[in-house]
Each structure stands twice: as structure tokens, then as C-alpha cells.
Amino acid sequence: MKKRLLSGFVFAASAIYVAYQYMSGNVSSTATTVADATQTAQSPIATTVDTSTSSTQTTSTPTPTQTPTPVSTPVVTPTPVPVVTKPKGQYADGTYTGSAVDAYYGMVQVQAVVQNGALATVTFLQYPSDRRTSQQLNNQVMPILKSEAIKAQSANVSGVSGATHTSEAFIQSLGDALAQAKNS
């Protein structure tokens, strides 16, 4: 019973395969060996269908292995992706204003200008200047702090001796401005 069922399956699969091959133009008019159907059925029996007489022969020879025809795949050329370049440096170009920080004798606030990704200039917007001593001290300290910050390209500068409060306020205000430039 199992052998008949298997033979019926092989015959049906063979007929479908031959019809497919015939419709796609891959079959000759005399005979076709159906290897795929017999491999699917796990049987060592090869079936030959003679399309001219509609008769079927069954032999007990092993099925030859057919190699699949290579399928050509179309060549896909990738689309070029535009390259976006940022200016070299750690900051985004622009003008950034730091927060106003209390320096004991007054407020200190700076503005940082970034060009080509680097700190270009620092301007004091506010600084203690209502006392004569504060004016003299800041006239000496401010150029030093600006120069050190530009050289270091950060707010991490050494404070100036004798102007501790102004130096600390400068570092905080510039640090805030440069944090804005980094996050832009």
C-alpha cells in the first residue's frame, strides 16, 4: 500500500514537473528525466515520462544529481551619500553668552565667540568696576584670563593670584558658554 502511494505521488509530481518544464520551454519532445520529484519522495527510483506516447517506465537505478542553473542577479549600483563635514574642533560656530556669576565685588559675565570649531575670542560683558581698586585689578586680570582660555580652548584655566573671585567667576561663566557651544 505504501509503495503504491509513493509511486502515485512520484507520478503526480513528475507530471507537474514535466508540465512546468514544457511550459517554460526547457523540455525536449521525446523524454525527460524527473530528478527533483524522486529526490523529494526520498526514493532511489527514477521516472522517465515519454511525452510522445504518454507511457511511464520505472527503473531501479539511482537518480543522477542535477545541478541548479545559476540565476543571474541584477547589479545594483549604490547611490552616493553626500558627506556632511563639520568644522574641525570641539565647538559649534557661533556666539555664546555665559551666565552671570557673583564675584563678591560684582557680577562677572562673559561672551565666547567660536569660529571654525575653536574658541576665537572672549569678551567680558560684566565685571566688577564700581571701585577704583576693582577697575585696576580687572584691567590687569581680564587680558590674562582671556589669553589663557583661548590658548587652552576651554574654561579650565589657572586663576590669577590676587583676583581669586574674578578668576572663579570667569571660569564658571565661560564654562557655561562653552557648554552651550558643545551642545549645539
Phi and psi in degrees as GROMACS dihedral restraints (atoms count N, CA, C in turn):
[ dihedral_restraints ]
;  ai    aj    ak    al  type     phi  dphi    fc
    3     4     5     6     1   -63.7    20    10
    4     5     6     7     1   -37.9    20    10
    6     7     8     9     1   -65.9    20    10
    7     8     9    10     1   -39.3    20    10
    9    10    11    12     1   -66.8    20    10
   10    11    12    13     1   -42.1    20    10
   12    13    14    15     1   -62.7    20    10
   13    14    15    16     1   -43.2    20    10
   15    16    17    18     1   -64.4    20    10
   16    17    18    19     1   -42.3    20    10
   18    19    20    21     1   -63.5    20    10
   19    20    21    22     1   -39.2    20    10
   21    22    23    24     1   -65.2    20    10
   22    23    24    25     1   -40.6    20    10
   24    25    26    27     1   -64.5    20    10
   25    26    27    28     1   -44.8    20    10
   27    28    29    30     1   -62.6    20    10
   28    29    30    31     1   -42.0    20    10
   30    31    32    33     1   -63.9    20    10
   31    32    33    34     1   -43.7    20    10
   33    34    35    36     1   -66.1    20    10
   34    35    36    37     1   -44.2    20    10
   36    37    38    39     1   -63.1    20    10
   37    38    39    40     1   -39.0    20    10
   39    40    41    42     1   -63.7    20    10
   40    41    42    43     1   -42.8    20    10
   42    43    44    45     1   -63.7    20    10
   43    44    45    46     1   -41.4    20    10
   45    46    47    48     1   -66.1    20    10
   46    47    48    49     1   -42.1    20    10
   48    49    50    51     1   -63.8    20    10
   49    50    51    52     1   -43.9    20    10
   51    52    53    54     1   -64.2    20    10
   52    53    54    55     1   -41.5    20    10
   54    55    56    57     1   -62.7    20    10
   55    56    57    58     1   -41.7    20    10
   57    58    59    60     1   -62.4    20    10
   58    59    60    61     1   -46.7    20    10
   60    61    62    63     1   -64.6    20    10
   61    62    63    64     1   -39.3    20    10
   63    64    65    66     1   -65.4    20    10
   64    65    66    67     1   -41.7    20    10
   66    67    68    69     1   -70.1    20    10
   67    68    69    70     1   -30.9    20    10
   69    70    71    72     1   -89.4    20    10
   70    71    72    73     1     2.2    20    10
   72    73    74    75     1    81.2    20    10
   73    74    75    76     1    17.5    20    10
   75    76    77    78     1  -101.3    20    10
   76    77    78    79     1    15.9    20    10
   78    79    80    81     1  -123.3    20    10
   79    80    81    82     1   143.5    20    10
   81    82    83    84     1   -86.2    20    10
   82    83    84    85     1   167.0    20    10
   84    85    86    87     1   -81.6    20    10
   85    86    87    88     1   -10.5    20    10
   87    88    89    90     1   -92.9    20    10
   88    89    90    91     1   -64.9    20    10
   90    91    92    93     1  -151.1    20    10
   91    92    93    94     1   155.6    20    10
   93    94    95    96     1  -138.3    20    10
   94    95    96    97     1   135.1    20    10
   96    97    98    99     1   -93.5    20    10
   97    98    99   100     1   131.0    20    10
   99   100   101   102     1  -107.2    20    10
  100   101   102   103     1    99.8    20    10
  102   103   104   105     1   -91.4    20    10
  103   104   105   106     1   -35.2    20    10
  105   106   107   108     1   -61.8    20    10
  106   107   108   109     1   -41.8    20    10
  108   109   110   111     1   -67.1    20    10
  109   110   111   112     1   -38.1    20    10
  111   112   113   114     1   -73.8    20    10
  112   113   114   115     1   -31.5    20    10
  114   115   116   117     1   -69.1    20    10
  115   116   117   118     1   -36.1    20    10
  117   118   119   120     1   -64.9    20    10
  118   119   120   121     1   -38.7    20    10
  120   121   122   123     1   -79.0    20    10
  121   122   123   124     1    -2.9    20    10
  123   124   125   126     1    56.4    20    10
  124   125   126   127     1    41.1    20    10
  126   127   128   129     1  -120.2    20    10
  127   128   129   130     1   142.3    20    10
  129   130   131   132     1   -82.8    20    10
  130   131   132   133     1    17.0    20    10
  132   133   134   135     1   -97.6    20    10
  133   134   135   136     1   131.8    20    10
  135   136   137   138     1  -100.0    20    10
  136   137   138   139     1   140.6    20    10
  138   139   140   141     1  -117.0    20    10
  139   140   141   142     1   131.3    20    10
  141   142   143   144     1  -115.3    20    10
  142   143   144   145     1   127.7    20    10
  144   145   146   147     1  -110.9    20    10
  145   146   147   148     1   124.6    20    10
  147   148   149   150     1   -93.7    20    10
  148   149   150   151     1   109.4    20    10
  150   151   152   153     1   -73.4    20    10
  151   152   153   154     1   -16.3    20    10
  153   154   155   156     1   -83.1    20    10
  154   155   156   157     1   -29.5    20    10
  156   157   158   159     1  -116.3    20    10
  157   158   159   160     1    -3.3    20    10
  159   160   161   162     1    57.1    20    10
  160   161   162   163     1    37.8    20    10
  162   163   164   165     1  -113.7    20    10
  163   164   165   166     1   156.9    20    10
  165   166   167   168     1  -121.7    20    10
  166   167   168   169     1   135.1    20    10
  168   169   170   171     1  -117.6    20    10
  169   170   171   172     1   140.8    20    10
  171   172   173   174     1  -120.0    20    10
  172   173   174   175     1   128.4    20    10
  174   175   176   177     1  -124.2    20    10
  175   176   177   178     1   162.3    20    10
  177   178   179   180     1  -106.6    20    10
  178   179   180   181     1    42.9    20    10
  180   181   182   183     1   -98.1    20    10
  181   182   183   184     1   147.9    20    10
  183   184   185   186     1   -62.7    20    10
  184   185   186   187     1   148.6    20    10
  186   187   188   189     1   -78.8    20    10
  187   188   189   190     1   129.0    20    10
  189   190   191   192     1   -69.7    20    10
  190   191   192   193     1   145.8    20    10
  192   193   194   195     1   -82.6    20    10
  193   194   195   196     1   125.7    20    10
  195   196   197   198     1   -94.2    20    10
  196   197   198   199     1   138.8    20    10
  198   199   200   201     1   -92.3    20    10
  199   200   201   202     1   133.6    20    10
  201   202   203   204     1   -67.0    20    10
  202   203   204   205     1   147.4    20    10
  204   205   206   207     1   -74.8    20    10
  205   206   207   208     1   129.7    20    10
  207   208   209   210     1   -63.9    20    10
  208   209   210   211     1   138.1    20    10
  210   211   212   213     1   -97.9    20    10
  211   212   213   214     1   127.3    20    10
  213   214   215   216     1   -80.7    20    10
  214   215   216   217     1   133.8    20    10
  216   217   218   219     1  -103.0    20    10
  217   218   219   220     1   142.4    20    10
  219   220   221   222     1   -68.3    20    10
  220   221   222   223     1   146.1    20    10
  222   223   224   225     1   -83.0    20    10
  223   224   225   226     1   123.1    20    10
  225   226   227   228     1  -106.1    20    10
  226   227   228   229     1   121.5    20    10
  228   229   230   231     1   -91.7    20    10
  229   230   231   232     1   122.2    20    10
  231   232   233   234     1   -67.3    20    10
  232   233   234   235     1   144.8    20    10
  234   235   236   237     1   -77.4    20    10
  235   236   237   238     1   130.3    20    10
  237   238   239   240     1   -62.8    20    10
  238   239   240   241     1   139.0    20    10
  240   241   242   243     1  -100.9    20    10
  241   242   243   244     1   127.9    20    10
  243   244   245   246     1   -65.4    20    10
  244   245   246   247     1   140.6    20    10
  246   247   248   249     1   -95.2    20    10
  247   248   249   250     1   122.5    20    10
  249   250   251   252     1  -100.0    20    10
  250   251   252   253     1   120.6    20    10
  252   253   254   255     1  -108.9    20    10
  253   254   255   256     1   134.7    20    10
  255   256   257   258     1   -95.5    20    10
  256   257   258   259     1   151.4    20    10
  258   259   260   261     1   -63.1    20    10
  259   260   261   262     1   146.7    20    10
  261   262   263   264     1   -65.9    20    10
  262   263   264   265     1   137.8    20    10
  264   265   266   267     1   135.6    20    10
  265   266   267   268     1   175.2    20    10
  267   268   269   270     1  -101.6    20    10
  268   269   270   271     1    -4.6    20    10
  270   271   272   273     1  -123.4    20    10
  271   272   273   274     1   155.1    20    10
  273   274   275   276     1   -84.3    20    10
  274   275   276   277     1   139.8    20    10
  276   277   278   279     1   -61.1    20    10
  277   278   279   280     1   143.4    20    10
  279   280   281   282     1   150.0    20    10
  280   281   282   283     1  -176.3    20    10
  282   283   284   285     1  -114.3    20    10
  283   284   285   286     1   127.0    20    10
  285   286   287   288     1  -126.6    20    10
  286   287   288   289     1   132.6    20    10
  288   289   290   291     1  -105.5    20    10
  289   290   291   292     1   125.8    20    10
  291   292   293   294     1   -80.1    20    10
  292   293   294   295     1   168.2    20    10
  294   295   296   297     1   -73.4    20    10
  295   296   297   298     1   155.7    20    10
  297   298   299   300     1   -81.0    20    10
  298   299   300   301     1   129.0    20    10
  300   301   302   303     1  -122.1    20    10
  301   302   303   304     1   137.4    20    10
  303   304   305   306     1   -72.1    20    10
  304   305   306   307     1   125.0    20    10
  306   307   308   309     1  -112.6    20    10
  307   308   309   310     1    32.3    20    10
  309   310   311   312     1    72.3    20    10
  310   311   312   313     1   -54.7    20    10
  312   313   314   315     1   -93.6    20    10
  313   314   315   316     1     2.9    20    10
  315   316   317   318     1   160.8    20    10
  316   317   318   319     1   179.2    20    10
  318   319   320   321     1   -92.9    20    10
  319   320   321   322     1   146.7    20    10
  321   322   323   324     1  -121.6    20    10
  322   323   324   325     1   129.4    20    10
  324   325   326   327     1  -142.7    20    10
  325   326   327   328     1   134.0    20    10
  327   328   329   330     1  -122.7    20    10
  328   329   330   331     1   160.8    20    10
  330   331   332   333     1  -124.1    20    10
  331   332   333   334     1   128.8    20    10
  333   334   335   336     1  -107.4    20    10
  334   335   336   337     1   135.2    20    10
  336   337   338   339     1  -111.4    20    10
  337   338   339   340     1   124.5    20    10
  339   340   341   342     1  -111.0    20    10
  340   341   342   343     1   127.0    20    10
  342   343   344   345     1  -129.9    20    10
  343   344   345   346     1   134.7    20    10
  345   346   347   348     1    54.4    20    10
  346   347   348   349     1    35.5    20    10
  348   349   350   351     1    79.0    20    10
  349   350   351   352     1     5.0    20    10
  351   352   353   354     1  -125.6    20    10
  352   353   354   355     1   150.9    20    10
  354   355   356   357     1   -67.1    20    10
  355   356   357   358     1   117.4    20    10
  357   358   359   360     1   -98.5    20    10
  358   359   360   361     1   -49.1    20    10
  360   361   362   363     1  -142.8    20    10
  361   362   363   364     1   157.3    20    10
  363   364   365   366     1  -129.9    20    10
  364   365   366   367     1   130.0    20    10
  366   367   368   369     1  -121.0    20    10
  367   368   369   370     1   133.7    20    10
  369   370   371   372     1   -81.7    20    10
  370   371   372   373     1   121.3    20    10
  372   373   374   375     1   -89.6    20    10
  373   374   375   376     1   -35.8    20    10
  375   376   377   378     1  -137.8    20    10
  376   377   378   379     1   143.3    20    10
  378   379   380   381     1  -161.3    20    10
  379   380   381   382     1   155.7    20    10
  381   382   383   384     1   -62.7    20    10
  382   383   384   385     1   122.0    20    10
  384   385   386   387     1  -145.4    20    10
  385   386   387   388     1     9.9    20    10
  387   388   389   390     1   -82.3    20    10
  388   389   390   391     1   -15.1    20    10
  390   391   392   393     1  -111.0    20    10
  391   392   393   394     1   151.0    20    10
  393   394   395   396     1   -62.9    20    10
  394   395   396   397     1   -40.1    20    10
  396   397   398   399     1   -65.3    20    10
  397   398   399   400     1   -41.6    20    10
  399   400   401   402     1   -62.9    20    10
  400   401   402   403     1   -40.9    20    10
  402   403   404   405     1   -62.3    20    10
  403   404   405   406     1   -47.2    20    10
  405   406   407   408     1   -63.7    20    10
  406   407   408   409     1   -44.8    20    10
  408   409   410   411     1   -64.4    20    10
  409   410   411   412     1   -47.0    20    10
  411   412   413   414     1   -68.7    20    10
  412   413   414   415     1   -30.8    20    10
  414   415   416   417     1   -63.3    20    10
  415   416   417   418     1   -28.0    20    10
  417   418   419   420     1   -87.3    20    10
  418   419   420   421     1   -39.1    20    10
  420   421   422   423     1   -78.1    20    10
  421   422   423   424     1   -41.3    20    10
  423   424   425   426     1   -58.9    20    10
  424   425   426   427     1   -45.7    20    10
  426   427   428   429     1   -62.5    20    10
  427   428   429   430     1   -34.5    20    10
  429   430   431   432     1   -67.5    20    10
  430   431   432   433     1   -46.5    20    10
  432   433   434   435     1   -62.9    20    10
  433   434   435   436     1   -42.7    20    10
  435   436   437   438     1   -59.7    20    10
  436   437   438   439     1   -49.1    20    10
  438   439   440   441     1   -61.2    20    10
  439   440   441   442     1   -44.5    20    10
  441   442   443   444     1   -63.7    20    10
  442   443   444   445     1   -40.2    20    10
  444   445   446   447     1   -66.2    20    10
  445   446   447   448     1   -42.0    20    10
  447   448   449   450     1   -67.5    20    10
  448   449   450   451     1   -40.4    20    10
  450   451   452   453     1   -63.8    20    10
  451   452   453   454     1   -42.4    20    10
  453   454   455   456     1   -80.9    20    10
  454   455   456   457     1   -17.0    20    10
  456   457   458   459     1    56.2    20    10
  457   458   459   460     1    33.4    20    10
  459   460   461   462     1  -162.0    20    10
  460   461   462   463     1   177.6    20    10
  462   463   464   465     1   -89.9    20    10
  463   464   465   466     1    -1.3    20    10
  465   466   467   468     1   -81.2    20    10
  466   467   468   469     1    81.4    20    10
  468   469   470   471     1  -120.4    20    10
  469   470   471   472     1   160.3    20    10
  471   472   473   474     1   -77.7    20    10
  472   473   474   475     1   139.7    20    10
  474   475   476   477     1   -70.7    20    10
  475   476   477   478     1   155.1    20    10
  477   478   479   480     1   -90.6    20    10
  478   479   480   481     1   130.4    20    10
  480   481   482   483     1   -62.6    20    10
  481   482   483   484     1   132.7    20    10
  483   484   485   486     1    93.2    20    10
  484   485   486   487     1   -11.6    20    10
  486   487   488   489     1  -133.5    20    10
  487   488   489   490     1    50.2    20    10
  489   490   491   492     1   -61.8    20    10
  490   491   492   493     1   -46.5    20    10
  492   493   494   495     1   -65.0    20    10
  493   494   495   496     1   -43.7    20    10
  495   496   497   498     1   -64.8    20    10
  496   497   498   499     1   -42.2    20    10
  498   499   500   501     1   -62.0    20    10
  499   500   501   502     1   -45.8    20    10
  501   502   503   504     1   -64.9    20    10
  502   503   504   505     1   -41.0    20    10
  504   505   506   507     1   -66.0    20    10
  505   506   507   508     1   -39.4    20    10
  507   508   509   510     1   -60.3    20    10
  508   509   510   511     1   -47.4    20    10
  510   511   512   513     1   -60.3    20    10
  511   512   513   514     1   -42.2    20    10
  513   514   515   516     1   -67.7    20    10
  514   515   516   517     1   -45.1    20    10
  516   517   518   519     1   -67.0    20    10
  517   518   519   520     1   -45.0    20    10
  519   520   521   522     1   -66.3    20    10
  520   521   522   523     1   -37.8    20    10
  522   523   524   525     1   -59.3    20    10
  523   524   525   526     1   -39.9    20    10
  525   526   527   528     1   -65.4    20    10
  526   527   528   529     1   -43.8    20    10
  528   529   530   531     1   -63.4    20    10
  529   530   531   532     1   -43.8    20    10
  531   532   533   534     1   -71.7    20    10
  532   533   534   535     1   -27.6    20    10
  534   535   536   537     1   -65.7    20    10
  535   536   537   538     1   -37.4    20    10
  537   538   539   540     1   -64.8    20    10
  538   539   540   541     1   -40.5    20    10
  540   541   542   543     1   -67.5    20    10
  541   542   543   544     1   -32.3    20    10
  543   544   545   546     1   -72.5    20    10
  544   545   546   547     1   -36.1    20    10
  546   547   548   549     1   -84.7    20    10
  547   548   549   550     1    -5.3    20    10
